[in-house]
């Protein structure tokens, strides 16, 4: 019997490896940032060489090499750290800024979409809007970049550097390369390549994340992490958690936090299969409140922050 159990375990591990599935362990945890400034919302570049992150409150944007060197601040603008998006070639980041301007009736809050390159050069991509969901990248068949912004007209005639041939092939293979999502506090919508808004989930929804193959979306429905097809079918409630990040097409990592209404009290990272099974706790620390997980494009590493010190950490995922 013992030999049979050992053989079954070996076969299970081999099967998981064959499918690229992770067993659910973190190791080699390292701190990437230093100082007293507090950060949040780290996100990997598509090529896996860089990590972007923002200050607590989503102000400013920073870039750091994946090995923890060469930290660069590319923006100090307000609000640009909220749902920013890397371009497919990892050369630019799409952001939405926040500004307050005075007019005859008082102070007005305005937003616009901008691209920022790795040297901090900004290009304005949309008109102003009082309310604006973050825009999303779009790619033409020849690799030209543009944006889809539901809440404000895009500025015509803007020329951005096209993606390389190699990157274009990767983008072209992605079913979801020209799909994004929109939340309005009440529902979750899919935005098609033509800008059509299609309702896919009724009820308060936020933090949508597209699967690597572009066929599914992970999102929050109130305090639960859910996964479903991008046409709104096949919804599965994974359980309590926030801020899901895809490991591969079959697994996600997310955070579970508690708070008292004013500040976070606990926080750990978890991994689960998208059918709701195999939920595993990845962290268990007394000196950190782990949040904001982001899995590397190859699924081998996770970056996250700790609310205790506000620093960015990286760990191996197996």
Secondary structure in CASP SS format (residue, H / E / C, confidence):
PFRMAT SS
TARGET T0000
AUTHOR 0000-0000-0000
METHOD secondary structure of the structure
MODEL  1
X C 1.00
X H 1.00
X H 1.00
X H 1.00
X H 1.00
X H 1.00
X H 1.00
X H 1.00
X H 1.00
X H 1.00
X H 1.00
X H 1.00
X H 1.00
X H 1.00
X H 1.00
X H 1.00
X H 1.00
X H 1.00
X C 1.00
X C 1.00
X C 1.00
X C 1.00
X C 1.00
X C 1.00
X C 1.00
X E 1.00
X E 1.00
X E 1.00
X E 1.00
X E 1.00
X E 1.00
X C 1.00
X C 1.00
X C 1.00
X C 1.00
X C 1.00
X C 1.00
X C 1.00
X E 1.00
X E 1.00
X E 1.00
X E 1.00
X E 1.00
X E 1.00
X C 1.00
X C 1.00
X C 1.00
X C 1.00
X C 1.00
X E 1.00
X E 1.00
X E 1.00
X E 1.00
X E 1.00
X E 1.00
X C 1.00
X C 1.00
X C 1.00
X C 1.00
X C 1.00
X E 1.00
X E 1.00
X E 1.00
X E 1.00
X E 1.00
X C 1.00
X C 1.00
X C 1.00
X C 1.00
X C 1.00
X C 1.00
X E 1.00
X E 1.00
X E 1.00
X E 1.00
X C 1.00
X C 1.00
X C 1.00
X C 1.00
X C 1.00
X C 1.00
X C 1.00
X C 1.00
X C 1.00
X E 1.00
X E 1.00
X C 1.00
X C 1.00
X C 1.00
X C 1.00
X C 1.00
X E 1.00
X E 1.00
X E 1.00
X E 1.00
X E 1.00
X C 1.00
X C 1.00
X E 1.00
X E 1.00
X E 1.00
X E 1.00
X E 1.00
X C 1.00
X C 1.00
X E 1.00
X E 1.00
X E 1.00
X E 1.00
X E 1.00
X E 1.00
X C 1.00
X E 1.00
X E 1.00
X E 1.00
X E 1.00
X E 1.00
X C 1.00
X C 1.00
X C 1.00
X C 1.00
X E 1.00
X E 1.00
X E 1.00
X C 1.00
X E 1.00
X C 1.00
X C 1.00
X E 1.00
X C 1.00
X C 1.00
X C 1.00
X C 1.00
X C 1.00
X C 1.00
X E 1.00
X E 1.00
X E 1.00
X E 1.00
X C 1.00
X C 1.00
X C 1.00
X C 1.00
X C 1.00
X E 1.00
X E 1.00
X E 1.00
X E 1.00
X C 1.00
X C 1.00
X C 1.00
X C 1.00
X C 1.00
X E 1.00
X C 1.00
X C 1.00
X C 1.00
X C 1.00
X C 1.00
X C 1.00
X C 1.00
X C 1.00
X C 1.00
X C 1.00
X H 1.00
X H 1.00
X H 1.00
X H 1.00
X H 1.00
X H 1.00
X H 1.00
X H 1.00
X H 1.00
X C 1.00
X C 1.00
X C 1.00
X C 1.00
X C 1.00
X C 1.00
X E 1.00
X E 1.00
X E 1.00
X E 1.00
X C 1.00
X C 1.00
X C 1.00
X E 1.00
X E 1.00
X E 1.00
X E 1.00
X E 1.00
X C 1.00
X C 1.00
X C 1.00
X C 1.00
X C 1.00
X E 1.00
X E 1.00
X E 1.00
X E 1.00
X E 1.00
X E 1.00
X C 1.00
X C 1.00
X E 1.00
X E 1.00
X E 1.00
X E 1.00
X E 1.00
X E 1.00
X C 1.00
X C 1.00
X C 1.00
X C 1.00
X C 1.00
X E 1.00
X E 1.00
X E 1.00
X E 1.00
X E 1.00
X E 1.00
X C 1.00
X C 1.00
X E 1.00
X E 1.00
X E 1.00
X E 1.00
X E 1.00
X E 1.00
X C 1.00
X C 1.00
X C 1.00
X C 1.00
X C 1.00
X C 1.00
X E 1.00
X E 1.00
X E 1.00
X E 1.00
X E 1.00
X C 1.00
X E 1.00
X E 1.00
X E 1.00
X E 1.00
X E 1.00
X C 1.00
X C 1.00
X C 1.00
X C 1.00
X E 1.00
X E 1.00
X E 1.00
X E 1.00
X E 1.00
X E 1.00
X E 1.00
X E 1.00
X E 1.00
X C 1.00
X C 1.00
X C 1.00
X C 1.00
X E 1.00
X E 1.00
X E 1.00
X E 1.00
X E 1.00
X E 1.00
X E 1.00
X E 1.00
X E 1.00
X E 1.00
X C 1.00
X C 1.00
X C 1.00
X C 1.00
X C 1.00
X C 1.00
X E 1.00
X E 1.00
X C 1.00
X C 1.00
X C 1.00
X C 1.00
X C 1.00
X C 1.00
X C 1.00
X C 1.00
X E 1.00
X E 1.00
X E 1.00
X E 1.00
X E 1.00
X E 1.00
X C 1.00
X C 1.00
X C 1.00
X C 1.00
X C 1.00
X E 1.00
X E 1.00
X E 1.00
X E 1.00
X E 1.00
X E 1.00
X C 1.00
X C 1.00
X C 1.00
X C 1.00
X C 1.00
X E 1.00
X E 1.00
X E 1.00
X E 1.00
X E 1.00
X E 1.00
X C 1.00
END
